[in-house]
């Protein structure tokens, strides 16, 4: 979005795709915590596939106009 802001006066962002955006820092923290638990417990029943998502949900259109992006010069968004 910021790159587009350098070349476009306005961008169009979809509003019909919803999800649970997860911070890379939170994701990394969860991996490290899980790795420590698995290393320390040696309980192989805990091994498997894990799913991580933040609470709450939003659309891409909900993410695009955040204050940080605006402060860095992102263009206004419109819903498509």
C-alpha contacts under 8 A as a table, 3 or more apart, distances in Angstrom:
res1	aa1	res2	aa2	distance
1	X	4	X	5.06
1	X	5	X	6.11
1	X	64	X	7.08
1	X	69	X	7.85
1	X	74	X	6.43
2	X	5	X	4.89
2	X	6	X	6.70
2	X	69	X	6.74
2	X	72	X	7.31
2	X	73	X	6.94
2	X	74	X	5.10
2	X	75	X	7.90
3	X	6	X	5.41
3	X	7	X	7.27
4	X	7	X	5.43
4	X	8	X	5.70
4	X	11	X	7.42
4	X	74	X	7.54
4	X	75	X	7.83
5	X	8	X	5.29
5	X	9	X	6.79
5	X	10	X	7.54
5	X	11	X	7.80
5	X	73	X	6.47
5	X	74	X	4.61
5	X	75	X	5.00
6	X	73	X	7.75
6	X	74	X	7.58
8	X	11	X	6.71
8	X	75	X	7.09
9	X	75	X	5.86
9	X	76	X	7.59
10	X	75	X	5.30
10	X	76	X	5.48
10	X	77	X	6.07
10	X	78	X	7.58
11	X	75	X	6.60
11	X	76	X	6.65
11	X	77	X	5.12
11	X	78	X	6.48
12	X	77	X	5.63
12	X	78	X	4.97
12	X	79	X	5.98
12	X	80	X	6.10
13	X	60	X	6.49
13	X	61	X	5.28
13	X	64	X	7.39
13	X	77	X	6.46
13	X	78	X	6.20
13	X	79	X	5.50
13	X	80	X	6.00
14	X	17	X	6.71
14	X	59	X	7.58
14	X	60	X	6.08
14	X	61	X	5.72
14	X	79	X	5.80
14	X	80	X	5.06
15	X	18	X	7.64
15	X	59	X	5.47
15	X	60	X	6.01
15	X	61	X	4.94
15	X	62	X	7.44
15	X	79	X	5.87
15	X	80	X	6.49
16	X	59	X	6.59
16	X	60	X	8.00
17	X	59	X	5.43
17	X	60	X	6.51
18	X	57	X	6.65
18	X	58	X	5.44
18	X	59	X	4.29
18	X	60	X	6.93
19	X	57	X	5.40
19	X	58	X	5.79
19	X	59	X	6.36
20	X	53	X	5.78
20	X	54	X	5.70
20	X	55	X	6.72
20	X	56	X	6.26
20	X	57	X	4.68
20	X	58	X	6.53
21	X	53	X	6.91
21	X	54	X	6.36
21	X	57	X	7.22
21	X	58	X	7.61
22	X	26	X	6.93
22	X	27	X	6.82
22	X	52	X	7.88
22	X	53	X	5.64
22	X	54	X	5.24
23	X	26	X	5.15
23	X	27	X	6.19
23	X	54	X	7.89
24	X	27	X	4.96
24	X	28	X	6.08
25	X	28	X	5.14
25	X	29	X	6.10
26	X	29	X	5.04
26	X	30	X	6.15
27	X	30	X	5.19
27	X	31	X	6.32
27	X	52	X	7.30
28	X	31	X	5.12
28	X	32	X	6.29
29	X	32	X	5.19
29	X	33	X	6.15
30	X	33	X	5.09
30	X	34	X	6.00
31	X	34	X	5.17
31	X	35	X	6.03
32	X	35	X	5.06
32	X	36	X	6.20
33	X	36	X	5.19
33	X	37	X	6.29
34	X	37	X	5.11
34	X	38	X	6.15
35	X	38	X	5.17
35	X	39	X	5.97
36	X	39	X	5.04
36	X	40	X	5.98
37	X	40	X	5.27
37	X	41	X	5.90
38	X	41	X	5.40
38	X	42	X	5.82
38	X	43	X	6.72
38	X	44	X	7.73
38	X	46	X	7.02
38	X	47	X	7.33
39	X	42	X	5.77
43	X	46	X	5.89
43	X	47	X	7.72
44	X	47	X	5.36
45	X	48	X	7.92
58	X	61	X	7.87
58	X	62	X	5.62
58	X	63	X	6.98
59	X	62	X	4.94
59	X	63	X	6.55
60	X	63	X	5.13
60	X	64	X	6.15
61	X	64	X	5.34
61	X	65	X	7.23
61	X	77	X	7.52
61	X	78	X	7.80
61	X	79	X	6.53
62	X	65	X	6.70
62	X	66	X	7.74
63	X	66	X	5.95
64	X	69	X	7.47
64	X	77	X	7.05
65	X	69	X	6.53
65	X	70	X	6.61
65	X	74	X	7.76
65	X	76	X	6.86
65	X	77	X	6.46
66	X	69	X	5.50
66	X	70	X	6.42
67	X	70	X	5.05
67	X	71	X	6.07
68	X	71	X	5.02
68	X	72	X	6.26
69	X	72	X	5.08
69	X	73	X	6.37
69	X	74	X	5.26
70	X	73	X	5.06
70	X	74	X	4.88
70	X	75	X	7.07
71	X	74	X	7.36
